[in-house]
Amino acid sequence: SVAYFVSADDGDDSASGAHQNAPWKTLPHAQAMAREAIHQGKHVTVNLQGTFRLNQTLAFDSRDSGSVWKAAGPGTPAQITASVDIPLKSFQPVDDPRLPTAARGKVISAKLSDVAPGLAVGGGFAGWTYRELDRLEVFAANKTMTLARFPNSGAVVPGSVFVGYATASEGFHVAEPPKSTSQQATRSACSCPLRFGLCPTACMPNGKANAVSWAGAPGAGGMDGRPERWASMGPTPQLAVHGAWRFEWADQMINVAAINLTNRTFVFDEQKSAAVHYWPPQLGAPYYVLDLLQELDTPGEWWLDRASGELFVWPPEGLEVDDSIQLSTALAAPTDLPQETLGASTTATSEPTQHLSATSEPTLVLMDSVTDFDWSGIAIGRSRGVGMILNNCSNV
């Protein structure tokens, strides 16, 4: 058997890699050397130390079978991630008038083009689905930071029966919503007498809905005049709502096309709100709003202006001046996997199936056709996508 050592901090790929004080530096180099030893019939253990930052999927296949990858020792941290470090000192104090009073003098900002050139910010949270994996996430002090939202997680919300959530009215349909967020509607949607001149879902074909009330209508509560305040402070083009609109086990993130001040409603982007067409919001549905600078009011929250690329952060408590903020990055697909791993496969007894691979799902660690493999003590995370996928593997 043979043991190799890899250190992200002080390694060197020209070193021997055979002992802890002469480690290699990169995972691809270590993997290539391990595969060569495995091919020679040796049992290989690869010991990792430090944080390895990847921009491409780390892919294992049958050539890696029978080996051990582990942290170098007890108490020795080993992490594989796809994030970039932005020093806290790269940020500057900011006093944007849209910030809540409590945040003035505490929020800092930086232009991503200056501190992380080339970083793709993705499509953001509006229109979010479980498999939309291009959105930016922000980390600090070993925790995931929260995109600015209201109500805050865990907050008691007057007028709502849910902790951390406001409640919405029954869904209804707005025939002609305003053209953009924060634009006031000038007329009612229709002449239906049941809901402030709006049609409840019962009146609409197929029960479709594209709006809910935040106040005034039955079931709506918890917003406490905030949408009016947001509208008075400036546009909110990125505003989204996240709720369990019909069933508490089925949630959906939806773009807000407009804040309708006349009827005190959120009007959804109909192109990105398919679920509420099939399951119109029910009376008292729990939801929160997010992705707006006007609600960056708590340590550990962040917001990104996707038009300008300016990142706003309220650092979590306990962060030191020499600490950093981490931003997740997108991963490139592996380049050396067998072609059949990366595409569709068909068996004689089944329909064509798509392998879960980095071509369809950005994946930090991908194992395909690996057997008798030990992965121990190595943390994975902070990437845009799946942490680990195993396909056609056994005894891992």
C-alpha positions as CSV (number, residue, x, y, z in Angstrom):
1,S,0.0,0.0,0.0
2,V,1.0,3.6,-0.4
3,A,-0.1,6.9,1.2
4,Y,-0.1,10.3,-0.5
5,F,-0.5,13.7,1.1
6,V,-2.1,16.9,-0.4
7,S,-2.2,20.3,1.2
8,A,-4.1,23.2,-0.3
9,D,-2.1,25.8,1.7
10,D,1.5,24.8,1.5
11,G,1.7,21.9,-1.0
12,D,3.8,21.7,-4.2
13,D,3.0,19.3,-7.1
14,S,6.7,19.0,-7.7
15,A,7.2,17.5,-4.2
16,S,7.3,13.8,-3.5
17,G,3.8,13.7,-1.9
18,A,4.9,10.7,0.1
19,H,4.8,12.3,3.5
20,Q,3.1,15.1,5.4
21,N,5.9,17.6,5.2
22,A,6.3,17.2,1.4
23,P,2.7,17.3,0.2
24,W,1.3,17.9,-3.3
25,K,-0.9,20.9,-3.8
26,T,-3.7,20.1,-6.3
27,L,-6.3,17.4,-6.4
28,P,-6.0,16.6,-10.1
29,H,-2.3,15.9,-9.7
30,A,-2.9,13.7,-6.7
31,Q,-5.6,11.8,-8.5
32,A,-3.4,11.2,-11.5
33,M,-0.6,9.8,-9.3
34,A,-3.1,7.7,-7.3
35,R,-4.5,6.2,-10.5
36,E,-1.0,5.3,-11.7
37,A,-0.3,3.5,-8.4
38,I,-3.7,1.7,-8.5
39,H,-2.9,0.6,-12.0
40,Q,0.3,-1.0,-10.6
41,G,-1.8,-3.0,-8.1
42,K,-1.2,-0.9,-5.0
43,H,-3.8,0.1,-2.4
44,V,-3.8,3.9,-2.2
45,T,-4.7,6.3,0.5
46,V,-4.9,10.0,-0.4
47,N,-4.8,12.4,2.7
48,L,-6.1,15.9,2.3
49,Q,-5.5,19.0,4.4
50,G,-6.9,22.5,3.9
51,T,-9.6,24.0,1.6
52,F,-9.5,23.0,-2.0
53,R,-11.3,25.5,-4.3
54,L,-12.4,24.0,-7.6
55,N,-13.8,25.5,-10.8
56,Q,-14.5,22.1,-12.3
57,T,-16.2,19.0,-11.1
58,L,-13.9,16.5,-9.3
59,A,-14.8,13.3,-11.2
60,F,-14.0,9.8,-10.1
61,D,-14.5,6.6,-12.2
62,S,-13.4,3.0,-12.3
63,R,-9.8,4.0,-12.3
64,D,-10.2,5.2,-8.7
65,S,-11.8,2.1,-7.4
66,G,-10.3,0.5,-4.3
67,S,-8.7,3.7,-3.0
68,V,-9.2,5.8,0.2
69,W,-9.6,9.6,0.2
70,K,-9.7,11.1,3.7
71,A,-8.8,14.0,5.9
72,A,-5.1,13.9,6.8
73,G,-5.9,13.3,10.5
74,P,-8.2,13.9,13.4
75,G,-8.8,17.6,13.8
76,T,-7.3,18.3,10.4
77,P,-9.9,20.1,8.3
78,A,-10.3,19.1,4.7
79,Q,-12.8,20.8,2.5
80,I,-13.6,20.8,-1.2
81,T,-15.5,23.8,-2.3
82,A,-16.4,26.0,-5.3
83,S,-16.3,29.4,-3.8
84,V,-14.1,32.5,-4.0
85,D,-12.8,34.4,-1.0
86,I,-13.4,38.2,-0.9
87,P,-11.4,39.9,1.9
88,L,-13.6,42.0,4.2
89,K,-11.3,44.9,3.7
90,S,-12.3,45.0,0.0
91,F,-15.7,46.2,1.0
92,Q,-16.5,49.9,1.7
93,P,-19.2,51.5,4.0
94,V,-22.3,52.4,2.2
95,D,-25.2,54.7,3.0
96,D,-27.8,53.9,0.5
97,P,-31.1,55.8,1.2
98,R,-33.1,52.5,0.5
99,L,-31.5,50.9,3.5
100,P,-33.5,50.6,6.7
101,T,-32.5,53.0,9.5
102,A,-31.1,50.1,11.6
103,A,-28.7,49.2,8.8
104,R,-27.2,52.6,8.2
105,G,-23.5,52.6,8.9
106,K,-23.3,48.8,9.3
107,V,-23.8,47.6,5.7
108,I,-20.8,47.5,3.4
109,S,-20.6,47.0,-0.3
110,A,-18.3,46.1,-3.2
111,K,-18.6,45.9,-7.0
112,L,-18.2,42.3,-8.0
113,S,-16.4,43.5,-11.2
114,D,-13.7,44.8,-8.9
115,V,-13.4,42.1,-6.3
116,A,-14.4,39.0,-8.3
117,P,-13.8,39.7,-12.0
118,G,-15.7,37.3,-14.3
119,L,-17.9,35.9,-11.6
120,A,-21.3,35.0,-13.0
121,V,-24.1,36.1,-10.7
122,G,-26.7,33.8,-12.3
123,G,-30.5,34.4,-12.6
124,G,-31.1,35.1,-9.0
125,F,-33.9,33.9,-6.9
126,A,-36.8,35.2,-8.9
127,G,-38.3,32.4,-10.8
128,W,-36.5,29.9,-8.6
129,T,-37.1,26.2,-8.9
130,Y,-35.4,23.3,-7.1
131,R,-33.2,22.5,-10.1
132,E,-32.2,26.1,-11.1
133,L,-28.6,26.0,-10.0
134,D,-27.0,29.2,-11.2
135,R,-27.9,31.5,-8.4
136,L,-25.3,33.2,-6.2
137,E,-25.0,32.3,-2.6
138,V,-22.9,34.2,0.0
139,F,-21.1,32.8,3.1
140,A,-19.4,34.2,6.1
141,A,-18.1,32.8,9.4
142,N,-18.9,29.2,8.3
143,K,-22.5,30.1,7.8
144,T,-24.8,30.7,4.8
145,M,-25.9,34.3,4.7
146,T,-29.5,35.2,4.1
147,L,-30.8,37.1,1.1
148,A,-32.6,40.2,2.5
149,R,-36.2,39.3,3.3
150,F,-39.3,40.2,5.3
151,P,-40.4,38.8,7.6
152,N,-37.0,37.6,8.9
153,S,-36.7,33.9,9.7
154,G,-38.1,33.1,13.1
155,A,-39.7,36.6,13.6
156,V,-43.0,36.9,15.3
157,V,-45.2,38.7,12.8
158,P,-48.2,40.7,14.0
159,G,-51.3,39.8,12.0
160,S,-50.0,36.4,11.0
161,V,-50.4,33.0,12.6
162,F,-47.0,31.8,11.3
163,V,-43.6,32.6,12.7
164,G,-41.4,34.2,10.1
165,Y,-44.2,34.4,7.5
166,A,-46.9,36.9,6.4
167,T,-50.2,35.6,5.2
168,A,-51.9,36.1,1.8
169,S,-55.5,36.4,0.7
170,E,-57.2,33.8,-1.5
171,G,-55.7,34.1,-5.0
172,F,-57.4,36.1,-7.6
173,H,-56.7,37.3,-11.2
174,V,-55.7,40.8,-12.3
175,A,-56.5,41.2,-15.9
176,E,-54.2,44.1,-16.7
177,P,-51.4,44.3,-14.1
178,P,-49.0,47.3,-14.0
179,K,-46.1,47.0,-16.3
180,S,-43.4,47.0,-13.6
181,T,-42.9,46.6,-9.9
182,S,-43.8,49.6,-7.7
183,Q,-46.1,51.0,-10.4
184,Q,-49.5,52.0,-9.1
185,A,-52.5,50.6,-10.9
186,T,-54.9,53.2,-12.2
187,R,-58.0,51.1,-12.4
188,S,-59.5,47.9,-11.1
189,A,-59.1,44.6,-12.9
190,C,-62.8,44.0,-13.4
191,S,-66.2,44.7,-12.1
192,C,-66.5,41.6,-9.8
193,P,-68.1,42.8,-6.6
194,L,-66.5,40.1,-4.3
195,R,-62.9,41.3,-3.9
196,F,-62.3,45.0,-4.2
197,G,-63.1,44.9,-7.9
198,L,-60.9,41.8,-8.4
199,C,-61.9,38.4,-9.4
200,P,-61.4,35.6,-6.9
201,T,-60.3,32.3,-8.3
202,A,-63.8,31.0,-8.2
203,C,-64.8,33.5,-10.8
204,M,-62.0,32.8,-13.2
205,P,-61.7,30.1,-15.9
206,N,-59.9,27.0,-14.5
207,G,-59.5,28.7,-11.2
208,K,-56.4,30.6,-12.4
209,A,-54.7,33.3,-10.2
210,N,-51.9,35.7,-10.6
211,A,-52.2,37.9,-7.5
212,V,-52.7,37.9,-3.7
213,S,-53.5,40.7,-1.3
214,W,-51.0,41.7,1.5
215,A,-53.6,43.7,3.4
216,G,-57.3,44.5,3.5
217,A,-58.6,41.3,2.1
218,P,-59.7,38.3,4.2
219,G,-56.7,36.2,5.3
220,A,-54.0,38.8,4.4
221,G,-51.8,40.1,7.2
222,G,-48.3,40.7,8.5
223,M,-46.9,43.2,6.0
224,D,-47.7,46.2,8.1
225,G,-47.6,48.8,5.3
226,R,-44.1,47.8,4.1
227,P,-44.9,47.5,0.3
228,E,-46.1,51.2,0.4
229,R,-42.8,52.1,2.1
230,W,-40.7,50.1,-0.5
231,A,-42.5,51.8,-3.3
232,S,-41.8,55.3,-1.9
233,M,-38.1,54.5,-1.6
234,G,-37.5,53.4,-5.2
235,P,-38.1,50.5,-7.6
236,T,-37.9,46.9,-6.5
237,P,-37.3,45.1,-9.8
238,Q,-35.9,41.9,-8.2
239,L,-38.6,41.4,-5.7
240,A,-39.8,37.8,-5.3
241,V,-42.2,36.0,-3.0
242,H,-41.7,32.5,-1.6
243,G,-44.7,30.7,-0.2
244,A,-46.6,27.5,0.5
245,W,-49.5,28.9,-1.6
246,R,-51.9,25.9,-1.5
247,F,-50.4,23.1,0.5
248,E,-47.7,23.5,3.2
249,W,-45.7,20.8,1.7
250,A,-45.5,22.5,-1.8
251,D,-43.7,25.8,-2.0
252,Q,-42.8,28.0,-5.0
253,M,-40.7,31.1,-5.5
254,I,-42.3,33.6,-7.8
255,N,-41.3,36.9,-9.4
256,V,-43.4,39.8,-8.5
257,A,-44.4,41.7,-11.6
258,A,-45.9,44.6,-9.8
259,I,-46.7,46.1,-6.4
260,N,-50.3,47.2,-7.0
261,L,-50.8,50.0,-4.5
262,T,-54.4,50.6,-5.5
263,N,-55.6,47.2,-4.4
264,R,-52.7,46.4,-2.1
265,T,-51.7,43.3,-4.0
266,F,-48.6,41.5,-5.3
267,V,-49.1,40.7,-8.9
268,F,-47.1,37.7,-10.1
269,D,-45.1,37.2,-13.3
270,E,-47.4,34.9,-15.1
271,Q,-44.6,33.4,-17.1
272,K,-42.9,32.1,-13.9
273,S,-45.8,31.2,-11.7
274,A,-47.1,28.0,-13.1
275,A,-47.9,26.4,-9.8
276,V,-50.4,29.1,-8.7
277,H,-52.3,28.6,-11.9
278,Y,-52.9,24.9,-11.0
279,W,-53.1,25.5,-7.2
280,P,-54.4,29.0,-6.6
281,P,-53.3,30.5,-3.3
282,Q,-55.7,29.6,-0.5
283,L,-56.9,31.9,2.3
284,G,-54.1,32.6,4.8
285,A,-51.3,31.0,2.8
286,P,-47.9,31.6,4.4
287,Y,-45.2,33.5,2.5
288,Y,-42.3,35.9,2.8
289,V,-40.8,38.5,0.4
290,L,-37.1,38.6,-0.5
291,D,-34.4,40.0,-2.7
292,L,-34.8,43.7,-1.9
293,L,-32.4,46.2,-0.3
294,Q,-35.2,47.8,1.6
295,E,-35.3,44.8,4.0
296,L,-31.5,44.3,4.6
297,D,-32.0,45.0,8.3
298,T,-30.2,42.2,10.1
299,P,-26.5,41.0,10.6
300,G,-25.9,38.1,8.3
301,E,-28.1,39.4,5.4
302,W,-27.0,40.3,1.9
303,W,-28.3,41.8,-1.3
304,L,-27.0,42.0,-4.9
305,D,-28.0,44.7,-7.4
306,R,-27.9,42.6,-10.5
307,A,-28.0,45.6,-12.8
308,S,-24.9,47.2,-11.3
309,G,-23.2,44.2,-9.8
310,E,-22.9,45.9,-6.4
311,L,-23.0,43.4,-3.5
312,F,-24.4,44.7,-0.1
313,V,-23.5,42.8,3.0
314,W,-24.2,43.3,6.7
315,P,-21.4,41.1,8.2
316,P,-22.5,38.6,10.8
317,E,-21.4,39.4,14.4
318,G,-18.0,38.2,15.3
319,L,-16.3,38.7,11.9
320,E,-12.8,40.1,12.2
321,V,-11.2,42.7,9.9
322,D,-9.0,40.1,8.4
323,D,-11.8,37.7,7.7
324,S,-13.5,37.2,4.3
325,I,-16.8,36.8,2.5
326,Q,-17.2,33.7,0.3
327,L,-19.2,33.7,-2.9
328,S,-20.3,30.5,-4.6
329,T,-19.2,29.9,-8.2
330,A,-20.5,27.8,-11.1
331,L,-18.7,24.6,-12.0
332,A,-17.4,23.5,-15.4
333,A,-18.1,19.9,-16.4
334,P,-15.4,17.3,-16.1
335,T,-13.5,16.7,-19.3
336,D,-12.1,13.1,-18.9
337,L,-15.1,11.0,-18.2
338,P,-16.2,8.2,-20.6
339,Q,-18.6,9.6,-23.1
340,E,-21.4,7.3,-22.0
341,T,-21.3,8.8,-18.6
342,L,-22.1,12.3,-19.9
343,G,-25.1,11.5,-22.0
344,A,-28.3,9.5,-22.2
345,S,-28.2,5.7,-21.8
346,T,-30.6,3.1,-22.9
347,T,-31.1,-0.5,-21.8
348,A,-33.0,-3.2,-23.4
349,T,-35.7,-3.2,-20.7
350,S,-36.0,0.5,-20.0
351,E,-36.8,3.9,-21.4
352,P,-33.8,6.2,-22.2
353,T,-32.6,7.7,-18.9
354,Q,-30.3,10.7,-18.4
355,H,-27.4,10.1,-16.1
356,L,-27.1,12.6,-13.3
357,S,-23.8,14.1,-14.4
358,A,-22.1,17.5,-14.4
359,T,-23.4,18.2,-17.9
360,S,-26.9,18.5,-16.6
361,E,-26.4,19.1,-12.9
362,P,-23.4,21.2,-11.7
363,T,-21.8,18.8,-9.3
364,L,-18.9,19.3,-6.9
365,V,-17.9,15.6,-6.7
366,L,-19.1,13.1,-9.2
367,M,-18.5,9.3,-9.0
368,D,-19.3,7.0,-11.9
369,S,-18.8,3.3,-11.9
370,V,-16.7,3.4,-8.7
371,T,-16.4,0.4,-6.4
372,D,-14.9,-0.3,-3.0
373,F,-14.1,3.4,-2.3
374,D,-13.7,5.1,1.1
375,W,-14.4,8.9,1.4
376,S,-13.9,10.0,5.0
377,G,-13.7,13.3,6.9
378,I,-13.8,15.6,3.8
379,A,-16.4,18.3,3.8
380,I,-18.0,19.4,0.5
381,G,-20.1,22.4,-0.1
382,R,-20.4,26.1,-1.1
383,S,-21.0,25.5,-4.8
384,R,-23.8,26.2,-7.1
385,G,-25.3,22.8,-7.6
386,V,-25.2,19.3,-6.1
387,G,-22.6,18.3,-3.5
388,M,-22.0,14.7,-4.6
389,I,-23.6,12.4,-7.2
390,L,-22.9,8.6,-7.3
391,N,-23.9,6.9,-10.5
392,N,-23.6,3.1,-11.0
393,C,-21.4,2.8,-7.9
394,S,-21.2,0.1,-5.2
395,N,-19.6,-0.3,-1.8
396,V,-18.7,3.4,-1.6
